[in-house]
Amino acid sequence: MNQSSIKIDVLLDPNKVPQQITWRATDTNSDMAQKAKAMCIAFWDSADKTALRIDLWTKDMMVDEMTDFFYQMFSTMADTYQRATKQNELSDDIKNFAKEFYKKFRESQLAGNK
């Protein structure tokens, strides 16, 4: 049986706000830690039927980057949900929500620039 590990390091400022996030995985070609401005990890606890989540982002992450990050997470979650459940209609609903979410953000940016 194979085992794979992912190591995440979070550098905090004096106020315990994430300043830097780096990660490395054993099953990658890179020997160097990879930088990230944000991360979202979720685990399913089947005993309690709850999702356990870790959401962190660095203080230099811009709002438009966070929006792109969420848009991409919604879209890839839709793909994962479809592969796991074969529920095409619900997967499409998630993708449509992601598109509408992104569209509303862009509209709010344009309105704020006027």
VOGU-3710 file (C-alpha; in Angstrom, 3 decimals, decimal comma):
1> mnqssikidv> 0,000/0,000/0,000  1,296/3,479/-0,880  1,160/6,485/1,398  1,170/10,122/0,375  1,587/13,142/2,628  0,899/16,835/2,311  2,648/19,240/4,695  1,290/22,758/5,167  3,202/25,522/6,945  1,567/28,794/7,941
11> lldpnkvpqq> 3,708/31,753/9,018  1,725/34,064/11,303  2,322/37,716/12,071  2,296/38,915/15,729  -1,528/39,198/15,552  -1,790/35,572/14,369  -2,872/36,609/10,881  -1,464/34,352/8,152  1,450/36,070/6,459  2,637/33,173/4,316
21> itwratdtns> 1,296/29,729/3,402  3,538/27,057/1,918  2,878/23,415/1,179  4,643/20,391/-0,192  3,468/16,942/-1,171  5,350/13,675/-1,306  3,871/12,738/-4,700  5,159/15,725/-6,658  8,173/16,397/-8,818  9,015/19,593/-6,933
31> dmaqkakamc> 11,482/19,446/-4,071  10,649/23,000/-3,029  7,670/24,131/-0,986  4,936/25,780/-3,054  3,565/29,180/-2,007  -0,143/29,878/-1,726  -2,137/32,953/-0,759  -5,157/30,946/0,394  -6,290/27,447/1,238  -9,525/25,678/2,003
41> iafwdsadkt> -9,472/22,130/3,300  -12,545/20,127/4,247  -12,838/16,740/5,916  -16,040/14,731/6,224  -16,708/13,307/9,677  -19,134/10,492/8,923  -19,774/9,749/12,600  -21,046/13,285/13,300  -22,164/13,927/9,700  -20,342/17,253/9,663
51> alridlwtkd> -17,757/18,945/7,506  -14,627/20,056/9,318  -12,979/22,961/7,523  -9,788/24,956/7,594  -9,961/28,213/5,627  -6,926/30,502/5,664  -5,746/33,354/3,476  -2,797/35,689/3,707  -3,228/39,333/4,487  -1,923/40,323/1,055
61> mmvdemtdff> -4,600/38,402/-0,855  -6,653/40,843/-2,890  -10,458/40,713/-3,137  -10,359/39,950/-6,861  -7,977/37,038/-6,159  -10,356/35,728/-3,488  -13,222/35,975/-5,970  -11,254/34,039/-8,592  -10,332/31,465/-5,936  -13,970/30,947/-4,924
71> yqmfstmadt> -15,174/30,842/-8,536  -12,646/28,122/-9,321  -13,483/26,190/-6,132  -17,214/26,271/-6,922  -16,537/25,099/-10,480  -14,234/22,255/-9,476  -16,573/21,214/-6,653  -19,318/20,907/-9,281  -17,065/18,631/-11,341  -16,187/16,533/-8,295
81> yqratkqnel> -19,843/16,290/-7,252  -20,839/15,156/-10,751  -18,119/12,489/-10,882  -19,038/11,198/-7,422  -22,829/11,228/-7,782  -23,627/11,360/-11,519  -26,099/14,136/-10,638  -25,644/16,232/-13,778  -28,470/18,678/-13,074  -27,242/19,510/-9,562
91> sddiknfake> -23,683/19,824/-10,823  -24,892/22,230/-13,507  -26,724/24,231/-10,814  -23,458/24,652/-8,902  -21,654/25,750/-12,080  -24,428/28,223/-12,895  -24,195/29,621/-9,372  -20,426/30,007/-9,818  -20,924/31,936/-13,061  -23,561/34,187/-11,490
101> fykkfresql> -21,346/34,761/-8,438  -18,449/35,827/-10,656  -20,692/37,993/-12,841  -22,108/39,838/-9,797  -18,622/40,474/-8,453  -17,489/41,943/-11,789  -20,605/44,126/-11,941  -19,954/45,406/-8,416  -16,359/46,215/-9,388  -17,515/48,172/-12,429
111> agnk> -20,128/50,031/-10,380  -17,525/50,913/-7,759  -15,197/52,343/-10,411  -17,767/54,886/-11,622
//
